[in-house]
Amino acid sequence: MWQRRAFLKAAGAGFAASLLPRRAAALDRAELVFASAIQRRQGGFAAALVTERGDLVSSVDLPDRGHDITYSPVTGKAVVFARQPGTFAVVFDARGGDLPVTLTSVPGRHFFGHGVFSPDGRLLYATENDFENARGVVGIFDATDGYRRIGEFDTYGTGPHEIILMPDNRTFAIANGGIETHPDYGRSELNIDTMDPSLAFVDSSDGRLIGQMRLSADLHQVSIRHMVVDYANRVWFGCQFRGPAEERPQLVGYATLDGEIRLIELSHDHLTSLDNYVGAIEVSADRAMIAVSSSTGNTILAIDADTTRPLGSTTMRSGSGLARDSKGFVATSGWGEMMGVAGSTAPHHQFDFNFDAHLRRVG
């Protein structure tokens, strides 16, 4: 559990002192701190730090809608990425020290909403689109030099979405969604009939492809999007289906570095509740339980990582973000709700802003 005491120790006295008295008091009585992109109901977008008690700790304005946030516990820096096909990322100091810095994607590229820091916090990696060539790349940014972009490597696919670092602190798992987009056409998906999703393992030191897996050819419209790693180092992934709405393919699966990839068998009722859309995926503190959300299906589904069987579901209107706590998961929604699910005792709260797709523990 990322406890408030550890957060304050990492942040230093200056962070708490910089907060308004009400927000400093909120942080003082909190146990958990989370980060999320949000949409203000009066207009505008931001990234926010909130507590499990339902308090807003701090926020930083964004030029447009954000998607996911990555965080380095070594440096205290967090980065919120624009929703695709966005061209900005905002670096902010979760410990309250430095002013935000806005990064702009280089010509011919846009961000795909996700990124990850190196273990020492010195490098930032971001999934990007080389849109003229319909090629996924990972942009590399030097966090010690103003986040200057110093290179890139291939994702070995089209439409990369999330990138995560495996427990060996060397290997990246990259979800290539397989969908071609171009900023000239907004969010239009240009190759639905020929989609080619894959999950690639890539060496972070040199961009070398270690291995790549695809689902069967008849599932080529099942777009792999988000990932977590369980107790057995299996990469669990959630998918979004771009085929006929009346079909109900499986949407959750796992892959291993040994080359296995499979979708688990969920019942028709569970698949109907997911509505062909898994928006976020998270793993429990003991890495033995997986949770997935569907904002279109208004559902949070918990799965036993060992048996691959569902443990239960929770109805949550526009349920989107997921982050683990010590007992289960904290979930957030596009209607500003936060609550505990799948064993969590976190209370229900209603915020005066709307959460975006993802929720991240700060730490």
Secondary structure, DSSP 8 states (H G I E B T S, - for coil): --BHHHHHHHH-HHHHHHS-HHHHHHHHT-SBEEEEEEEETTS-EEEEEEETTS-EEEEEEESS-EEEEEE-TTT-EEEEEESSS--EEEEEETTS-S--EEEE--TTEEEEEEEEE-TTSSEEEEEEEETTTTEEEEEEEETTTTTEEEEEEE-SSSSEEEEEE-TTSSEEEEEE------GGGTT--S-GGG---EEEEEETTT--EEEEE---GGGTTEEEEEEEE-TTS-EEEEEEE-S-TT-----EEEE-TTS-EEE----HHHHHHHTTB--EEEE-TTS-EEEEEETTTTEEEEEETTT--EEEEEE-TTEEEEEE-SSSEEEEETTSEEEEETT-----EE-SEEE-S--EE--
